[in-house]
Amino acid sequence: MAQYHEAVGRRKQSTARVRVMSGSGTLIVNEKAGNAYFTRMGDVQDILRPFAAVGEDAGKYDVTVKVQGGGVTGQTEAVRLALARALQALNADWTAALRKHGLLTRDAREKERKKPGLKKARKAPTYTKR
């Protein structure tokens, strides 16, 4: 069995677990091909940005992803963070390049909870004077 490096990334309600190992350049997301799972234009290129940041060819590595929760954007960014963390585990010298491109920073923004008396988190009912 090939040696792999694993990492977890989160964004909004999404959680991604990524395994990176040397191989032929396949991207498998939830047991589907990467292009089949992320069908929007640019999502797969966005996920593979950490490889470009460190100057490595994505074709030299096999990437396996398990992602759940959230929507397309949250899942895409969770996978990108997890991949950057896995590459950091693979080679610690790449940390500076990944950090320079902002790929190791976890986006902490979450959905704000709904408050009593309001329609949504901040939207108040329409005010009428008379």
Backbone as a chain_set.jsonl record, in Angstrom:
{"seq": "MAQYHEAVGRRKQSTARVRVMSGSGTLIVNEKAGNAYFTRMGDVQDILRPFAAVGEDAGKYDVTVKVQGGGVTGQTEAVRLALARALQALNADWTAALRKHGLLTRDAREKERKKPGLKKARKAPTYTKR", "coords": {"N": [[0.837, -1.191, 0.0], [0.484, 2.231, -0.794], [2.234, 5.042, 0.599], [0.535, 7.659, 2.217], [-0.629, 11.059, 2.774], [-2.717, 12.673, 5.001], [-5.365, 15.038, 5.556], [-7.633, 17.414, 7.075], [-10.176, 19.67, 6.113], [-12.271, 22.507, 6.622], [-15.225, 24.458, 5.939], [-17.787, 26.743, 6.324], [-20.574, 24.754, 6.536], [-19.353, 22.503, 5.611], [-17.21, 19.645, 5.49], [-14.121, 18.276, 4.676], [-12.129, 15.473, 3.912], [-8.963, 14.69, 2.948], [-6.723, 12.682, 1.071], [-3.445, 12.401, -0.016], [-1.274, 10.962, -2.305], [1.597, 9.635, -4.022], [1.281, 9.162, -7.525], [-0.737, 8.795, -10.464], [-2.084, 11.148, -11.026], [-4.88, 11.276, -10.529], [-8.055, 12.518, -9.483], [-10.295, 11.869, -7.099], [-13.471, 12.287, -5.852], [-15.637, 11.662, -3.339], [-15.919, 9.011, -4.308], [-16.304, 9.466, -7.023], [-15.224, 10.769, -10.197], [-13.293, 13.778, -10.156], [-14.107, 15.858, -11.94], [-16.676, 15.016, -12.497], [-17.98, 15.203, -10.055], [-17.657, 17.891, -9.129], [-19.151, 19.956, -11.056], [-19.325, 22.602, -11.886], [-17.782, 25.212, -13.763], [-14.355, 25.776, -13.305], [-14.222, 24.925, -10.649], [-12.715, 22.57, -10.131], [-10.171, 23.42, -10.912], [-9.842, 25.395, -8.998], [-9.737, 23.871, -6.681], [-7.327, 22.543, -7.074], [-5.451, 24.524, -6.78], [-3.486, 24.674, -4.635], [-1.393, 22.983, -5.555], [-0.356, 24.445, -7.726], [0.541, 26.67, -6.336], [2.749, 25.736, -4.914], [4.348, 25.002, -6.951], [4.284, 22.442, -8.007], [3.499, 19.607, -10.064], [0.253, 18.556, -10.552], [-0.271, 16.167, -11.714], [1.427, 14.256, -10.748], [0.465, 13.2, -8.457], [-1.987, 11.294, -6.691], [-5.195, 12.107, -5.6], [-7.519, 11.649, -3.109], [-10.76, 12.24, -1.974], [-13.086, 12.76, 0.641], [-16.0, 14.323, 1.131], [-18.474, 16.173, 2.868], [-21.652, 17.683, 3.685], [-22.966, 21.069, 3.584], [-22.804, 23.382, 0.756], [-21.949, 23.822, -2.747], [-19.876, 25.808, -2.943], [-18.879, 25.895, -0.285], [-18.0, 23.24, 0.001], [-16.066, 23.108, -2.027], [-14.137, 24.97, -1.118], [-13.489, 23.822, 1.328], [-12.283, 21.436, 0.525], [-10.088, 22.486, -0.844], [-8.635, 23.726, 1.258], [-8.066, 21.468, 2.836], [-6.473, 20.006, 1.039], [-4.285, 21.734, 0.778], [-3.301, 21.604, 3.398], [-2.607, 18.903, 3.495], [-0.559, 18.824, 1.589], [1.259, 20.4, 2.929], [1.86, 18.699, 5.033], [3.09, 16.745, 3.575], [5.421, 17.979, 2.582], [7.221, 20.068, 4.441], [8.593, 22.32, 3.672], [7.054, 23.684, 1.878], [5.304, 25.284, 3.213], [5.606, 28.116, 3.478], [5.1, 29.072, 0.853], [2.454, 28.209, 0.466], [1.161, 29.613, 2.51], [1.655, 32.219, 1.689], [-0.002, 32.433, -0.555], [-2.409, 32.365, 0.727], [-3.627, 29.934, 1.348], [-3.644, 28.343, 3.573], [-5.229, 29.389, 5.487], [-8.013, 29.229, 7.51], [-11.308, 29.924, 6.759], [-13.341, 31.453, 8.888], [-15.963, 32.269, 8.902], [-19.343, 31.774, 9.639], [-22.809, 30.757, 9.371], [-25.057, 33.063, 10.755], [-27.042, 32.862, 13.7], [-30.664, 32.725, 13.911], [-32.568, 35.262, 15.464], [-34.916, 35.731, 18.189], [-38.038, 37.317, 17.517], [-37.245, 38.422, 15.169], [-37.214, 38.071, 11.56], [-35.199, 36.787, 10.156], [-31.673, 36.291, 10.745], [-30.923, 38.982, 11.045], [-32.925, 40.478, 9.841], [-35.647, 42.507, 10.369], [-39.18, 42.625, 11.187], [-41.428, 44.519, 9.07], [-41.653, 47.95, 9.823], [-44.375, 49.844, 10.888], [-45.863, 52.982, 11.275], [-48.516, 53.819, 11.668]], "CA": [[0.0, 0.0, 0.0], [1.27, 3.457, -0.942], [2.235, 5.986, 1.717], [-0.275, 8.831, 1.919], [-0.716, 12.112, 3.777], [-4.135, 12.98, 5.159], [-5.659, 16.297, 6.233], [-9.045, 17.783, 7.136], [-10.465, 21.079, 5.881], [-13.675, 22.848, 6.865], [-15.697, 25.773, 5.498], [-19.228, 26.803, 6.579], [-21.052, 23.481, 7.073], [-18.693, 21.432, 4.871], [-15.997, 19.038, 6.01], [-13.461, 17.469, 3.647], [-10.966, 14.689, 4.319], [-8.187, 14.502, 1.728], [-5.519, 11.855, 1.112], [-2.567, 12.662, -1.152], [-0.192, 9.978, -2.454], [2.197, 9.698, -5.352], [0.508, 8.352, -8.464], [-0.875, 9.181, -11.873], [-2.802, 12.408, -11.199], [-6.333, 11.154, -10.479], [-8.777, 13.215, -8.426], [-11.521, 11.14, -6.789], [-14.248, 12.974, -4.825], [-16.783, 10.818, -2.951], [-15.935, 7.857, -5.213], [-16.572, 9.895, -8.4], [-14.148, 11.59, -10.755], [-13.399, 15.166, -9.703], [-14.903, 16.643, -12.889], [-18.072, 14.583, -12.419], [-18.571, 15.659, -8.787], [-17.707, 19.351, -9.196], [-19.457, 20.197, -12.459], [-19.208, 24.016, -12.24], [-16.508, 25.594, -14.373], [-13.364, 26.385, -12.431], [-14.159, 24.351, -9.307], [-11.597, 21.626, -10.024], [-8.955, 24.213, -10.957], [-9.762, 26.075, -7.71], [-9.32, 22.863, -5.708], [-5.937, 22.169, -7.323], [-4.586, 25.695, -6.626], [-2.296, 24.453, -3.8], [-0.303, 22.422, -6.359], [0.237, 25.547, -8.478], [1.214, 27.565, -5.39], [4.053, 25.175, -4.535], [5.08, 24.715, -8.175], [4.286, 21.002, -8.264], [2.562, 19.139, -11.075], [-0.809, 17.745, -9.933], [-0.269, 14.873, -12.383], [2.306, 13.312, -10.061], [-0.16, 12.784, -7.2], [-3.385, 10.868, -6.637], [-5.894, 12.783, -4.511], [-8.799, 11.038, -2.775], [-11.476, 13.185, -1.118], [-14.413, 12.492, 1.191], [-16.529, 15.625, 1.542], [-19.897, 16.11, 3.202], [-22.26, 18.866, 4.266], [-22.836, 22.349, 2.916], [-23.095, 23.51, -0.667], [-20.845, 23.687, -3.689], [-18.779, 26.701, -2.581], [-18.305, 25.44, 0.973], [-17.27, 21.999, -0.232], [-14.882, 23.422, -2.827], [-13.133, 25.631, -0.293], [-13.053, 22.853, 2.341], [-11.35, 20.519, -0.138], [-8.859, 23.238, -1.14], [-7.899, 23.869, 2.51], [-7.556, 20.152, 3.23], [-5.388, 19.659, 0.127], [-3.129, 22.552, 1.161], [-2.761, 21.05, 4.647], [-1.98, 17.621, 3.172], [0.716, 19.127, 0.93], [2.135, 20.89, 3.983], [2.322, 17.505, 5.738], [3.963, 16.027, 2.644], [6.703, 18.675, 2.525], [7.113, 21.247, 5.305], [9.206, 23.475, 3.012], [6.035, 24.358, 1.075], [4.429, 26.071, 4.087], [5.699, 29.551, 3.175], [4.415, 29.34, -0.419], [1.011, 28.024, 0.675], [0.679, 30.714, 3.341], [1.722, 33.434, 0.868], [-1.194, 32.445, -1.408], [-3.599, 32.361, 1.582], [-4.288, 28.64, 1.233], [-3.648, 27.636, 4.859], [-6.074, 30.139, 6.408], [-9.376, 28.702, 7.613], [-12.315, 30.984, 6.734], [-14.134, 31.139, 10.077], [-17.327, 32.808, 8.825], [-20.42, 30.787, 9.719], [-24.143, 31.338, 9.31], [-25.473, 33.642, 12.027], [-28.301, 32.259, 14.13], [-31.867, 33.533, 13.889], [-32.902, 35.784, 16.785], [-36.356, 35.844, 18.425], [-38.631, 38.595, 17.147], [-36.798, 38.796, 13.834], [-37.572, 37.082, 10.542], [-33.96, 36.033, 9.917], [-30.669, 36.656, 11.74], [-30.942, 40.426, 11.267], [-34.061, 41.123, 9.191], [-36.757, 42.779, 11.292], [-40.479, 42.82, 10.516], [-41.632, 45.875, 8.567], [-42.144, 48.889, 10.833], [-45.436, 50.758, 10.432], [-46.146, 53.952, 12.327], [-49.957, 53.798, 11.932]], "C": [[0.881, 1.254, 0.0], [1.154, 4.328, 0.308], [1.404, 7.211, 1.323], [-0.221, 9.814, 3.074], [-2.156, 12.578, 3.798], [-4.297, 14.305, 5.897], [-7.153, 16.573, 6.157], [-9.163, 19.278, 6.895], [-11.938, 21.331, 6.092], [-13.967, 24.245, 6.34], [-17.206, 25.761, 5.615], [-19.68, 25.474, 7.178], [-20.363, 22.279, 6.431], [-17.436, 20.946, 5.58], [-15.413, 18.133, 4.935], [-12.263, 16.757, 4.257], [-10.222, 14.307, 3.045], [-6.993, 13.605, 2.006], [-4.733, 12.11, -0.167], [-1.476, 11.602, -1.15], [0.383, 10.096, -3.852], [1.446, 8.747, -6.272], [0.44, 8.982, -9.828], [-1.72, 10.439, -12.088], [-4.31, 12.295, -11.188], [-6.886, 11.937, -9.297], [-10.111, 12.509, -8.246], [-12.211, 11.857, -5.639], [-15.505, 12.148, -4.555], [-17.018, 9.69, -3.959], [-16.409, 8.185, -6.63], [-15.344, 10.643, -8.895], [-14.372, 13.043, -10.344], [-14.253, 16.022, -10.613], [-16.368, 16.261, -12.847], [-18.74, 15.103, -11.154], [-18.725, 17.176, -8.777], [-17.902, 19.742, -10.652], [-19.335, 21.666, -12.86], [-17.826, 24.312, -12.805], [-15.583, 26.213, -13.324], [-13.251, 25.757, -11.054], [-12.966, 23.418, -9.146], [-10.272, 22.391, -10.072], [-8.746, 24.936, -9.625], [-9.271, 25.113, -6.632], [-7.832, 22.574, -5.847], [-4.963, 23.355, -7.22], [-3.381, 25.474, -5.723], [-1.121, 23.845, -4.567], [0.407, 23.524, -7.133], [1.036, 26.469, -7.555], [2.6, 27.058, -5.01], [4.892, 24.803, -5.756], [5.205, 23.231, -8.486], [3.259, 20.679, -9.332], [1.536, 18.234, -10.398], [-0.86, 16.351, -10.546], [0.628, 13.842, -11.718], [1.671, 12.729, -8.805], [-1.594, 12.312, -7.431], [-4.014, 11.523, -5.416], [-7.245, 12.11, -4.33], [-9.476, 11.918, -1.741], [-12.785, 12.57, -0.646], [-14.915, 13.833, 1.71], [-18.015, 15.482, 1.817], [-20.347, 17.429, 3.8], [-22.074, 20.1, 3.404], [-23.182, 22.311, 1.446], [-21.833, 23.443, -1.491], [-19.652, 24.542, -3.27], [-18.1, 26.241, -1.298], [-17.492, 24.177, 0.798], [-15.99, 22.254, -1.014], [-13.779, 24.013, -1.949], [-12.64, 24.718, 0.825], [-12.033, 21.886, 1.756], [-10.026, 21.229, -0.415], [-8.008, 23.404, 0.123], [-7.293, 22.535, 2.942], [-6.386, 19.73, 2.341], [-4.128, 20.449, 0.465], [-2.491, 22.014, 2.437], [-2.063, 19.71, 4.403], [-0.632, 17.834, 2.483], [1.733, 19.653, 1.939], [2.697, 19.713, 4.789], [3.302, 16.704, 4.881], [5.36, 16.64, 2.605], [6.584, 19.989, 3.296], [7.725, 22.493, 4.671], [8.191, 24.274, 2.2], [5.135, 25.278, 1.9], [4.431, 27.552, 3.71], [4.954, 29.896, 1.891], [2.904, 29.213, -0.264], [0.434, 29.176, 1.482], [0.661, 32.012, 2.545], [0.492, 33.561, -0.031], [-2.489, 32.361, -0.604], [-4.335, 31.037, 1.597], [-4.329, 27.86, 2.54], [-4.529, 28.33, 5.892], [-7.494, 29.605, 6.363], [-10.346, 29.88, 7.656], [-13.336, 30.673, 7.818], [-15.576, 31.623, 10.002], [-18.354, 31.683, 8.778], [-21.753, 31.516, 9.616], [-24.536, 31.832, 10.701], [-26.842, 33.1, 12.412], [-29.462, 33.247, 14.065], [-32.187, 33.977, 15.312], [-34.413, 35.891, 16.944], [-36.859, 37.252, 18.101], [-38.204, 39.09, 15.779], [-37.173, 37.696, 12.853], [-36.384, 36.19, 10.193], [-32.962, 36.487, 10.973], [-30.712, 38.148, 12.072], [-32.173, 41.126, 10.705], [-35.235, 41.258, 10.16], [-38.063, 42.877, 10.522], [-40.635, 44.292, 10.093], [-42.248, 46.755, 9.639], [-43.23, 49.754, 10.212], [-45.779, 51.688, 11.575], [-47.632, 53.956, 12.666], [-50.581, 52.555, 11.368]], "O": [[1.889, 1.321, 0.704], [0.123, 4.348, 0.981], [1.556, 7.737, 0.221], [0.169, 9.473, 4.19], [-2.749, 12.846, 2.753], [-3.482, 14.657, 6.75], [-7.853, 16.043, 5.295], [-8.361, 20.064, 7.401], [-12.77, 20.478, 5.782], [-13.088, 25.105, 6.298], [-17.857, 24.871, 5.068], [-19.2, 25.104, 8.249], [-20.758, 21.142, 6.688], [-16.701, 21.726, 6.186], [-16.126, 17.318, 4.349], [-11.488, 17.343, 5.013], [-10.792, 13.669, 2.161], [-6.33, 13.737, 3.035], [-5.281, 12.044, -1.267], [-0.83, 11.365, -0.129], [-0.275, 10.602, -4.762], [1.027, 7.666, -5.859], [1.388, 9.608, -10.302], [-2.042, 10.765, -13.231], [-4.981, 13.139, -11.782], [-6.26, 12.008, -8.24], [-10.962, 12.545, -9.135], [-11.623, 12.025, -4.57], [-16.335, 11.962, -5.445], [-18.142, 9.446, -4.4], [-16.863, 7.301, -7.356], [-14.522, 11.096, -8.098], [-15.513, 13.482, -10.201], [-15.046, 16.831, -10.131], [-17.227, 17.094, -13.134], [-19.931, 15.412, -11.165], [-19.796, 17.691, -8.455], [-16.932, 19.849, -11.403], [-19.249, 21.964, -14.051], [-16.828, 23.733, -12.375], [-16.0, 27.076, -12.55], [-12.281, 26.022, -10.344], [-12.276, 23.47, -8.128], [-9.341, 22.045, -9.344], [-7.612, 25.079, -9.168], [-8.48, 25.494, -5.77], [-7.145, 22.379, -4.844], [-3.782, 23.21, -7.536], [-2.321, 26.034, -6.003], [0.031, 24.154, -4.266], [1.636, 23.544, -7.194], [2.082, 26.989, -7.944], [3.52, 27.85, -4.807], [6.023, 24.34, -5.611], [6.146, 22.817, -9.163], [2.267, 21.391, -9.488], [1.903, 17.257, -9.745], [-1.438, 15.442, -9.951], [0.593, 12.669, -12.088], [2.259, 11.865, -8.155], [-2.317, 12.863, -8.261], [-3.44, 11.501, -4.328], [-8.027, 12.009, -5.276], [-8.859, 12.304, -0.748], [-13.505, 11.941, -1.421], [-14.325, 14.412, 2.622], [-18.728, 14.772, 1.108], [-19.55, 18.192, 4.346], [-21.148, 20.175, 2.597], [-23.769, 21.351, 0.949], [-20.774, 23.055, -0.997], [-18.525, 24.047, -3.244], [-16.871, 26.202, -1.23], [-16.413, 24.046, 1.376], [-14.945, 21.683, -0.702], [-12.623, 23.598, -2.033], [-11.484, 24.826, 1.235], [-11.04, 21.553, 2.403], [-8.959, 20.641, -0.24], [-6.789, 23.239, 0.069], [-6.138, 22.483, 3.364], [-5.412, 19.159, 2.832], [-3.026, 19.9, 0.442], [-1.265, 21.974, 2.544], [-1.047, 19.415, 5.031], [0.327, 17.113, 2.757], [2.928, 19.383, 1.82], [3.864, 19.725, 5.181], [4.223, 16.07, 5.396], [6.361, 15.923, 2.597], [5.915, 20.918, 2.843], [7.411, 23.61, 5.084], [8.448, 25.431, 1.868], [4.292, 25.978, 1.34], [3.371, 28.172, 3.631], [4.251, 30.905, 1.838], [2.156, 30.025, -0.808], [-0.655, 29.664, 1.181], [-0.251, 32.822, 2.706], [-0.005, 34.666, -0.248], [-3.567, 32.292, -1.193], [-5.542, 31.006, 1.834], [-4.982, 26.819, 2.613], [-4.574, 27.91, 7.048], [-8.106, 29.539, 5.297], [-10.21, 30.751, 8.515], [-14.114, 29.73, 7.682], [-16.342, 31.411, 10.942], [-18.243, 30.757, 7.975], [-21.818, 32.738, 9.755], [-24.373, 31.123, 11.695], [-27.702, 32.901, 11.553], [-29.263, 34.459, 14.152], [-32.096, 33.188, 16.253], [-35.125, 36.114, 15.965], [-36.187, 38.246, 18.377], [-38.746, 40.077, 15.28], [-37.418, 36.552, 13.238], [-36.541, 34.991, 9.964], [-33.369, 37.021, 12.005], [-30.559, 38.537, 13.23], [-32.436, 42.273, 11.068], [-35.743, 40.272, 10.693], [-38.056, 43.181, 9.329], [-40.04, 45.186, 10.695], [-43.226, 46.379, 10.285], [-43.036, 50.331, 9.142], [-45.966, 51.248, 12.71], [-47.987, 54.085, 13.838], [-51.79, 52.361, 11.493]]}, "num_chains": 1, "name": "protein.A"}
